[in-house]
Amino acid sequence: METNESRGTTDVCVNNALAEMLQLLFAGHQDRVAGVLLDRCPREALEALLASRDYVLHGRVRYVVEDRLRFRKRTRDEQAYSCFRAMQFVLNTWCQEGRRSAIRKVLAELDDEGLDRLGGMPGLDDEVVSIMRDFRQ
């Protein structure tokens, strides 16, 4: 059974991975992909990312996240959003583009539970799953 403490640790790891992914997307001038990532993440995850003390978003990245939240409509069902599904899209895109080092940087932020949840998603590129094996503790 999952405890609140383990869930909290996983949430921190997911936030760190999400923040790392956003930093890499903006550094790589992949604004469109970053926009898709932000649009597919739950509002609560983005708010937690902005409030995080573990991983601080800087400059333009922070501004874009705040801006997306400010203009995001609340009419859609937030339960349909998933950080892991959003991250899957980016990881698959990076795999097609040959950005293996970026994939490794993001996966390094996840704990075993986060890697399991991401690895269990249907449609995740086989090469990403293969890279994940390097991060198992």
N, C-alpha and C positions, 0 to 999 in steps of 0.2 A: 504494500500500500504506500502511496506517495504521501510524504509529510509536507507540511507547509514550508519547513526549512529546506527540503530538497527542491521543492517547486520554486522557492525564492532564489536558490542558487542557479537553477536552470534558467529562470527569467533573466537574471543578471548576465549569464553567458549568452543568451539569445540577444539581449540588448547590446552587449559588447560586439557580437558578431554582426548585428545589424548596423551599428555605428561604424565598424571597420569597413563594411561593405559600402556604406554611403560615402565615406572618406575616399575609398578607392575609386568609386564611380565618378565622383567629381574631379579627382586628381587625373583620371583618365579621360576627362571631357565626355563622359557618357551620360549627359543630362537626361536624355529621353529614357534610358533604362532606369536611372535614378527616380524619375517621375513615376514610372510603372511600379517600382518597388514601393514608393511612398503611398501610391494610390491603393495598393493591395494589402498594406499593413493595417491592423486595427488601430483605431484612434488611441486606445489606452497604451498600446506599445510605443507609439510615437511620443505621447505625453511622458511616459516613463523614460524614454530615451533622452528627452530634453531635461528631465529632472535628475538624471543619473549623476552620481558622484564618482562612479567607477570609470566612466568613459565620457569625456567632455567633447561635444561637437564644437567645432570652431568655424568662425567666419561665415562664408557663403553657405556651407552645409547647414549650419544652425538656422540661418535666415530662411533657407528654402523649406526646411522641416516646419518651422513656425508658420511660414506663409501658407503651406499646404494645409496645415491644421486650421488656420484661421478661415480659409475659404472652402473647407470641406463641408459638404452637405451632410446633415445627420439623418436624412430620410432613408438611406440604405441600411439594410440589416448588417450591423457590425459583426454578427456571428459568422457571416460568410467570409470575413477577412481572416487571413492566417499569415503570420510572419514566415513560417516555414514554406508555405506555398509561394509567397513573394520572393523569398530567398532562392527557392528552387528555380524560378524563372531566370534570375540573374546568374546563378551558377551554371545553368544550362547554356545561357548566352555566352558567358565567359569561356566555357569549354569549347564551344564552336569557334570562338575567336582565338583560341590558344592561350588564354590568360591563366595558365596553371598556377603561377605564383600568387595571383590575386585569390584564386580559389583556396589555396593553402593558407593564406593569411586569415581568411574568414573562418575556415574550418578549425583553425587552431584556437579560436575563441570559444568554441562550443565544448561542453562537457559530454560525457558518454551518453547521457539521456538525450541531449540535443542532437547528437550525431545519430542516435537510433531513430528519433522522430523524423529527422530529415532524410535519413537513408531509407526509411520505410515508405516514403512518398512515391506513389506511382508516377512514372514519367521522368524521374530523375536520371540524368545521363549516366550511363554505366561507368564512364571514366571518372566522374565525380565520386561515385560509390567506391571505386577502386582507390582513389586518393584518400577517401575517408579512413580506410584501413590503417593508414599511417598514423592516425591520431587517436586510436583506441588505447586506453590506458590499461 
